Amino acid sequence: MRVEIWSDIACPWCYVGKARFEKALAAFPHRDEIEVVHRSFELDPGRAKGDVQPVITMLTRKYGMSEAQAQAGEDNLGAQAAAEGLDYRTRGRDHGNTFDMHRLLHFAKEHGRQDALIQVLYRANFAEERSVFSEGDERLVELAAEAGLAAGAARAVLADPDAYAEQVRADEREAAQLGATGVPFFVLDRTYGVSGAQPAEVFTQALTQAWGERSPLRLVGRDDTDACGPDGCAVPRHG
């Protein structure tokens, strides 16, 4: 069964939601038969690549809240993250465009390192002092290498603005078609959706229900038609 997760590196609830989902997945009896795929969703797609500002400033301007309210929200997120065993800097983080990170995540998917990279990016953005936005491409190359990707290949992806760009846009179009207006957004077996950083118990319920309701394969036509199998091939019938 496949679970697709639409998320953004700049989204703190995506960071927390991933941890809660993984807690449920770790306890799920069929966890080894679950394929997890990360999909792209930009919270701030119109922001220019070089437009980086403090998170508190972004929150006050985007949502019209006071600095005290914005900081209280960050403190609450820090507590929520800590409850999941995650580090979270409630002071001094910045915010910027994540499009290049999503392009790298599609590159990482081709090399089987997508989950490793998204975890490295989350940690770098939410827990480390160094910015993932203001240090340029080399910071992202460094993080890609930490996730097990070839630094030179990651650098080449970032140098080509068209590399994996359409894959990112396709994910975003698909999110809109599925009705996702925010992230994290989890889609289980293209049958069930879970919106937001729900408690682990909700993910457990969703996994159990989606697994139990998978449709068995329905064959069309005879099941004794000419075919090959482990014991050989059917002998052609004549007349």
Residue, then its C-alpha position, 0 to 999 in steps of 0.5 A: m500500500r502506498v502513502e503519499i505525503w504532501s508537505d513543505i520544508a517550511c511547514p512546522w506542522c509537516y515536521v511534527g506530522k511526519a514524526r506522528f505518522e512514523k510513530a503510527l507506522a512503526a507500530f503497524p503490523h504491515r509496515d514493511e508493505i507500506e511505501v511512503v512517497h513525499r510530494s511537493f507543496e509550497l506554502d509560499p510559491g510566489r516568494a522570490k528565491g533571494d527573499v529571506q526574512p525572519v519567521i516572526t516577521m513573516l508571520t506578522r505580515k502574512y497573518g496580521m498578528s502581533e510579534a507577541q502572538a507570533q512568538a507565542g505560536e512558535d513557543n507552542l510549536g516548540a512544545q509540540a515538537a518536543a513532545e514528539g522527540l524533535d528539536y525545534r528552535t523557537r527563536g532566530r529561524d528564517h523563512g524563504n522559498t523552498f522550490d529548490m528543495h522540492r526539486l532536490l527531493h524529486f532527484a533524491k526519490e530517483h536514488g532512493r534517498q527521498d525520506a533521508l533528505i526530507q528528514v535532513l532538511y527538516r532538521a536543518n530548518f527547524a533545529e539548526e542555527r545555520s539557515v537553509f535559505s540564506e547560504g545559497d546552493e552550497r548549503l543545500v548541496e551539503l545537506a544532500a550529501e549528508a542524506g547520501l546523495a552525490a554532491g556533484a549531482a545535487r549541485a548540477v540539479l540546483a544549477d539547472p532551474d528546469a531540473y525536476a521543476e515539472q515534477v514539483r508543479a505536477d505534485e502541486r497540481e495533483a494536490a489541488q485536484l485532491g482538494a488539499t488546501g494546506v499541509p501536511f496532507f496524507v493520502l492512503d492508497r488513493t482512498y483515504g485522506v488525513s489532513g494536518a498533523q493528527p495524533a498518532e492514533v488517527f494515523t493508526q486508525a487510517l492505516t488500519q482502515a485503508w489496509g483492511e479495505r483494499s480491493p482484491l484483484r478482479l480478473v476479467g476473462r477465464d483464469d485458465t487461459d494460456a500463460c507461463g508460470p513457475d511450472g512452465c508454459a501452457v501447451p497451445r491448444h489446437g482445433 
